[in-house]
Amino acid sequence: MSASSPIMHSENLTPPPYLKERYHLRQWLGQGSWDERMVQFLQACVQSRLNIFVAGGTGSGKTTVLNLIANMIPNEERIIAIQNAAELAIHKKRLIQLETRPANIEGRGEVSMRDLVINALRMRPDRIVVGEVMGGEVLGLLQAMNTGHDGSMTSLHANGIRDVLARLEAMAAMAEAPIPLLTIRQTIASAIDIITYQERLQDGSRKIVKVTEVAGLQGDAVVLNDIFEFRQTGFKEGKIKGRLTATGQIPRSLERIRAAGVELPLDMFTPS
């Protein structure tokens, strides 16, 4: 392997101790972090190969949610997982893991996230899963999503749904070649289908507080439609009270979901 080659791990390597436990949908359901309708919708999005971004603040559970969603990918698909450190716990048969590598003491041999995204595109993946995007590599991932690598997913740090767009624009601007802002927004609007946003609430609980659809570009602004959200109703005995509910918006992506052979009842989008 050359000095510039990515660090590759097969699925047979022993994972770190903290990754030995599988992430369970039921565990998060039991904690009220999401509900059955939300899970059913996200499973349909994965099955119909929509591109998903998992966003949230520090300690909000981004990695957990990304692992849960990535494990919804069908077993027969070839997955390339890209990460800075071993945080992803994807239990699939056809998984190839790539990790970044810092430069040596001579300043050579570095393998960046951008390098790994470029390498992943040459490896004929069915899906690309990036642990977390933090810089200019996001532009390569967005372009991959726009050129046939549907069903890809990643996480990123953000402090709100609108902040996701601002962060993506800032990261895309870090790419080597300067790109006009409108072009970046057009790329974001055509590449991303669904954004989940989770928070660690005041009582310490972690919840997906929004599942939002990217509904295209209107003028020079990216249009967002909230499909599910958490509505707080009070605070009692140190615990936040509220409910996860549909907003009443019918997602535009429902057509693509049905075209993929997945049927979702319309009443699941009716507010509780």
JOUR-V222927 format. One record per residue. SS is DSSP state (2 for helix, 1 for strand, 0 for the rest). OMEGA is omega in whole degrees, 0 to 359 (* if undefined). D_FIRST is the distance of its C-alpha to the first C-alpha in Angstrom with 1 decimal. Layout:
{{SS & OMEGA & D_FIRST} {SS & OMEGA & D_FIRST}}
This chain:
{{0 & 182 & 0.0} {0 & 182 & 3.8} {0 & 183 & 6.7} {0 & 182 & 8.1} {0 & 179 & 6.1} {0 & 174 & 8.6} {1 & 185 & 9.1} {1 & 177 & 10.2} {1 & 174 & 13.0} {1 & 182 & 15.2} {0 & 184 & 18.9} {0 & 178 & 19.4} {0 & 180 & 18.2} {0 & 181 & 21.3} {0 & 175 & 22.2} {0 & 184 & 23.8} {2 & 184 & 27.6} {2 & 178 & 28.8} {2 & 184 & 27.0} {0 & 178 & 28.4} {0 & 176 & 31.6} {0 & 174 & 31.5} {0 & 186 & 33.1} {0 & 175 & 36.4} {2 & 185 & 38.4} {2 & 180 & 41.6} {2 & 179 & 41.0} {2 & 176 & 40.8} {2 & 180 & 43.7} {2 & 179 & 45.7} {0 & 181 & 45.1} {0 & 182 & 46.3} {0 & 171 & 43.1} {0 & 182 & 43.4} {0 & 186 & 45.8} {2 & 182 & 45.8} {2 & 179 & 46.4} {2 & 179 & 43.5} {2 & 180 & 41.1} {2 & 180 & 42.6} {2 & 181 & 42.0} {2 & 175 & 38.4} {2 & 178 & 37.7} {2 & 178 & 39.3} {2 & 179 & 37.2} {2 & 182 & 33.9} {2 & 181 & 35.3} {0 & 170 & 36.3} {0 & 171 & 33.0} {0 & 179 & 34.3} {0 & 189 & 32.0} {1 & 172 & 32.6} {1 & 180 & 32.2} {1 & 186 & 32.9} {1 & 177 & 34.6} {1 & 179 & 36.4} {0 & 179 & 37.0} {0 & 177 & 35.6} {0 & 183 & 36.1} {0 & 180 & 37.4} {0 & 181 & 35.1} {2 & 183 & 32.7} {2 & 178 & 29.7} {2 & 181 & 32.1} {2 & 178 & 33.5} {2 & 177 & 30.1} {2 & 180 & 29.1} {2 & 181 & 32.5} {2 & 180 & 32.2} {2 & 179 & 28.6} {0 & 172 & 29.8} {0 & 180 & 32.5} {0 & 179 & 29.9} {0 & 185 & 30.7} {0 & 187 & 28.6} {0 & 183 & 27.8} {0 & 180 & 26.0} {0 & 185 & 22.2} {1 & 170 & 21.4} {1 & 180 & 18.5} {1 & 184 & 19.2} {1 & 182 & 18.0} {1 & 176 & 19.1} {0 & 180 & 19.1} {0 & 184 & 19.9} {0 & 179 & 20.5} {0 & 181 & 23.9} {0 & 177 & 23.8} {0 & 182 & 25.3} {0 & 185 & 25.0} {0 & 182 & 26.1} {0 & 186 & 25.3} {0 & 187 & 24.1} {0 & 183 & 21.6} {1 & 172 & 19.8} {1 & 182 & 16.2} {1 & 177 & 15.6} {1 & 179 & 13.6} {1 & 176 & 14.2} {0 & 179 & 14.4} {1 & 178 & 13.3} {0 & 177 & 15.7} {0 & 177 & 15.4} {0 & 184 & 15.5} {0 & 177 & 18.8} {0 & 179 & 18.3} {0 & 181 & 17.9} {0 & 175 & 14.4} {0 & 180 & 11.2} {0 & 172 & 13.3} {1 & 185 & 12.5} {0 & 176 & 16.0} {2 & 179 & 17.9} {2 & 177 & 18.6} {2 & 184 & 14.9} {2 & 177 & 14.6} {2 & 179 & 17.9} {2 & 179 & 17.0} {2 & 182 & 13.8} {2 & 181 & 16.1} {2 & 180 & 18.6} {0 & 187 & 16.4} {0 & 177 & 15.9} {0 & 179 & 19.7} {0 & 167 & 20.8} {0 & 179 & 24.4} {1 & 171 & 24.3} {1 & 177 & 22.4} {1 & 179 & 23.2} {1 & 183 & 22.5} {0 & 177 & 23.5} {0 & 175 & 25.3} {0 & 183 & 25.5} {0 & 184 & 26.5} {0 & 186 & 26.0} {0 & 179 & 25.4} {2 & 181 & 22.8} {2 & 181 & 25.9} {2 & 177 & 26.9} {2 & 179 & 23.8} {2 & 179 & 24.6} {2 & 179 & 28.2} {2 & 177 & 27.6} {2 & 178 & 25.4} {2 & 181 & 28.4} {2 & 186 & 30.7} {0 & 171 & 28.8} {0 & 179 & 28.8} {0 & 180 & 26.5} {0 & 177 & 29.6} {0 & 179 & 29.8} {0 & 183 & 27.1} {1 & 179 & 27.9} {1 & 173 & 27.2} {1 & 175 & 29.1} {1 & 179 & 30.4} {1 & 177 & 32.8} {0 & 182 & 36.3} {0 & 179 & 39.9} {0 & 181 & 41.5} {2 & 179 & 41.1} {2 & 178 & 42.0} {2 & 176 & 39.8} {2 & 181 & 36.8} {2 & 180 & 37.6} {2 & 179 & 38.1} {2 & 179 & 34.8} {2 & 178 & 33.0} {2 & 180 & 34.8} {2 & 181 & 33.9} {2 & 179 & 30.1} {2 & 178 & 30.1} {0 & 179 & 31.9} {0 & 178 & 28.9} {0 & 187 & 26.8} {0 & 181 & 26.2} {0 & 178 & 29.0} {0 & 183 & 32.5} {0 & 178 & 33.8} {0 & 182 & 37.5} {2 & 181 & 38.4} {2 & 178 & 40.2} {2 & 178 & 37.1} {2 & 181 & 35.1} {2 & 177 & 37.9} {2 & 179 & 38.0} {2 & 179 & 34.3} {2 & 184 & 34.7} {2 & 182 & 37.9} {2 & 184 & 36.4} {2 & 187 & 33.1} {0 & 178 & 34.2} {0 & 187 & 36.7} {1 & 173 & 37.2} {1 & 169 & 36.9} {1 & 178 & 37.7} {1 & 180 & 38.9} {1 & 181 & 39.5} {1 & 165 & 41.2} {1 & 188 & 42.0} {0 & 186 & 45.8} {0 & 181 & 48.4} {0 & 179 & 49.0} {0 & 179 & 45.3} {0 & 177 & 44.7} {1 & 182 & 41.8} {1 & 166 & 42.7} {1 & 185 & 41.4} {1 & 176 & 44.2} {1 & 164 & 43.4} {1 & 191 & 41.8} {1 & 177 & 42.0} {1 & 172 & 41.5} {1 & 191 & 40.4} {1 & 176 & 43.2} {1 & 184 & 42.4} {1 & 176 & 43.6} {1 & 189 & 47.2} {0 & 177 & 47.9} {0 & 182 & 45.2} {1 & 176 & 44.8} {1 & 182 & 42.5} {1 & 179 & 44.8} {1 & 175 & 44.2} {1 & 176 & 46.1} {1 & 180 & 46.2} {1 & 176 & 46.3} {1 & 178 & 46.5} {1 & 174 & 47.3} {1 & 179 & 48.5} {1 & 180 & 52.1} {1 & 181 & 53.3} {1 & 180 & 56.9} {1 & 180 & 57.6} {1 & 186 & 56.7} {1 & 177 & 58.4} {0 & 177 & 58.1} {0 & 181 & 54.9} {1 & 176 & 53.3} {1 & 178 & 52.6} {1 & 179 & 54.4} {1 & 182 & 53.5} {1 & 172 & 52.1} {1 & 185 & 49.3} {1 & 170 & 50.8} {1 & 181 & 50.2} {0 & 185 & 51.5} {0 & 177 & 53.2} {0 & 173 & 50.8} {0 & 183 & 49.7} {0 & 176 & 46.0} {0 & 182 & 45.6} {0 & 180 & 42.4} {2 & 178 & 44.8} {2 & 178 & 45.1} {2 & 180 & 41.4} {2 & 180 & 41.4} {2 & 178 & 44.3} {2 & 178 & 42.8} {0 & 177 & 39.9} {0 & 180 & 42.6} {0 & 180 & 42.8} {0 & 175 & 46.3} {0 & 178 & 47.1} {0 & 181 & 50.8} {2 & 183 & 52.2} {2 & 177 & 54.0} {2 & 178 & 50.8} {2 & 176 & 50.8} {0 & 181 & 54.4} {0 & 179 & 54.8} {0 & * & 55.7}}
